[in-house]
Amino acid sequence: MNAIIVSAVWGVVMMFCSFLVKNKGLYRHIATFGLIILLIAIFLNAWGINIFDIDDHNMLHFNNFGTAFNTIAIACTLVYVLLTGKEVEKYGKYSAEYFTLIFFSLCGVAVLSAYNNLLMLFIGIEIMSIPLYILTGSDKKNLKSNEAALKYFLMGSFSTGIMLMGIALMYGGTGSFQLEVARVQGLGPGKSLSFLEVTGMLFLFVSLAFKVSAAPFHFWTPDVYDGAPTVFTSFMATIVKAAGFVAFIKLLEVKVAETGIAVDKLIGINWQLLIVILIIATLLVGNITAVFQQSVKRMLAYSSIAQAGFMLFSLFSLNDIAHEGLLLYAAAYSLATIGIFAILVKMKDYTFEGFNGLAKKQPLVAAANTVFLLSLAGIPLTGGFFAKYYMLASVMKTGTYTWLVVVVVLFAAVSVYYYFRVIQAMYFKEGDAATEEFAPSFKFALVALAALIIAIGIIPSIVLNLFYF
């Protein structure tokens, strides 16, 4: 509850700062201070100290897994603001409002990590998504930004309609919005969910698959990520995407895993097979399409779809290793992507040729960017390696569809190709990469972030032991 209230309150504080504080340069510092307070509030919550003791009527359930994810989400947002907060000021005179929208979106993320009621799922999704529609269109003079915002809003509204239909059907089948109502009603051997509830779950499945960019519901992602201002794309593609998977896991765990019945018997279809098809389709679309991109930003957009394919393993397995893997993936993927986009913001040419010769011109920046790319590719000694390892280990623990591990490793090998294209351009191609000036503090922050990713790759317990979830 601390995270929900503090993020909402600090969002309001940022709104008042927009007209009370005249120095625009102070906005990012106020936002940074707010994120530090938010982190402290989450740690207090983990230690059983609730600043706001509010009766939520069992609509929210706070556990260690949700608290650990919230900590990762806020910490990654703090890194995001420290690295790219200054770039936010370049998009018009409403930079304080942009930070406001980020805090409101974090409020939605906190709700999604703790919802215990389908109404709270809907509210959390909307609180998280609506600020993103505005941030996507914040570059008002850019036609691509306006187009991306319209597409995101229309597609997001459509998926929300599907979610509401699913919630209505599930309410019709159970008479309650509570997630654990099926378990409470005492499902046992030979019993299954009602037709309305099964149909409702399928609707929710489609809606959440849209939110996390899983194929074939990914079609909006490349255009939106490419058209949105680069400084906001990294936030959308990392913390927000990971929050969608946490919401996804919670839905399936409570409605399926905790009933104690085999998935296919519970809902009448082979749920694992459905997710396997989704994983393969997502990895195929994301990786193969990323190979043919000429823009690094658009390549990263398709790459985010491929990364979503790996995170889908957490839904397939639904075991303790899957939980650990998702937290590790959220941390490693978010930090690496934020670092890459922080560098991309400074580049004047987003094509692969725009990175030619960057290593000679900015060796520290190129070295840090290499670590970020290696982590996304899952190379050992980076956080991304253990993130992928835990996802594959979760599949092996289930004992079913183990052949999927071989398929996924092949797709991971494909991803190495397009990530290494950037490394090749930086180190092995002649050119004079056109960039903005890199401040010494910015370079230091990039090197520190790269060191953190390597530390996670060597000692993953930095993340895995968070609150002993």
C-alpha positions, 0 to 999 in steps of 0.5 A: 500500500505504501508504494501505491499511495506514495507514488500517487501523492508524489505525482500530485507534488510534481503537478504543483511543481510545474507552476510553483518551481520556475527552474526546469532543471530542478524537476528531475531532481525533485523526481529523483528525490521522490523515487528515493522516498518511494524506495524507502516506503517499499522497504518499510512495507517489506519490514511490516511498517505500513505508513498508510493502514487502509482497509482494502476489503481484500481487493489487494494482497501484498506479498514478498514477490510483489514487493520485490518486483516493486523494488526492482521497478522503482530502482530501474525507474530511478536509474532511468531518471538519473540517466535520461531525466535531463533529456525529458526537458527537451520535449516542450515546456511540460517536463514536470507533467511528464514526470508526473505521468511517470509517477502515476504509471508507477502507481498502476504498476504497484496496483498490478503487483498486488491486485486480488480482484478483477476490478483492481486489475482493470484499474491498475492497467488503466492507471499504468497505460493512460499516462503512456498514451500521453507520453507517446505523443509528447513530441507534438511537432513530430508526425510519427509521435502523433501517429504512434500516440493515436495507434497506441490509444486506439489499440489500447482502448480495444484491448481494454474492451476485451479485458472488460468483456472477460471480467464480465464473463468471469463475474457471470460465471462465479458471481464475484470479482475476487480471483480466488473464488474458484478455489474458495468454492472448492473445486476438486477432482472431476470438476472444472470451471464454468463455460463463462469463466473459461471464456472470460479467462481467454478474453483476459489472456488475449488482453494481457498478451496485447499489453506485453506485446506477445505475438500475434498481438504485437503489431502495435509495438514497433510503430509505437516504440519507434514513433514515441520520443526515445527518452520515453520508449525505454520506460515503456519497453521495460518497467511497464512490460515487466509489470504486465507479466507480473499481472499475467502470472498472478491471474494464472497462479490464483485461477489455475495453479492454486486450484490443485487441478491439472490445467487442461482438466480445469479449463477444458483446453491444454493451457500449456500448449497454448502458451508454447504456441505463443512463445514460439510465435513471439520469438519467431516474429521478434527475432526474425523481423529484428534481423532485417531492421536498418534502424537501431531503435526499430530493431530494439522494438522488435527485440523487446517482442523477442524478450517478451517471448522469454518472459512468457516462460514464467507463465508456462512454468508457474513455479518458484524458478519461474518467479526468480527468473521473472524478477531477474529478467525484469532487472537485467532486461530493464537496466540494459535497455535503459542504458542502450536507450540513454546512449541512443538519445544522444545519437544523431543517427539511429541507423546502424551506420550512425554507430560507426566508429563510436569506440574510437570517439567515445571508448567508455560509452562504446564499452558500456553499450557493449555490455548492455547488448551482451546482456540482452543477447544472454552472453555469460557474465552478464545479468541477461545470461542468468535471466535466460538460464532461470527461464529455461530451468523453470521449463526443465523443472516442469518436465513437459515440452522440454524440447522447447529449450532447444528451440529457444536456444536457437532463437537466442543464437539469432538474437546474437546476430542483430545485437552484434551488428551494433558492436561491429559498427562501433568497433570494426567499421570506419566512421565518425559517429555523430553524437551529442556531447557526453558529460563526464557524469553521464559516462560514469553513470553508464560505466556504473550501470554496466558494472551492475549488470555484470555484478548481477551476472556473477552474483544473481543473488543480488536480485534473487534474495530480495525480501526472500520471496 
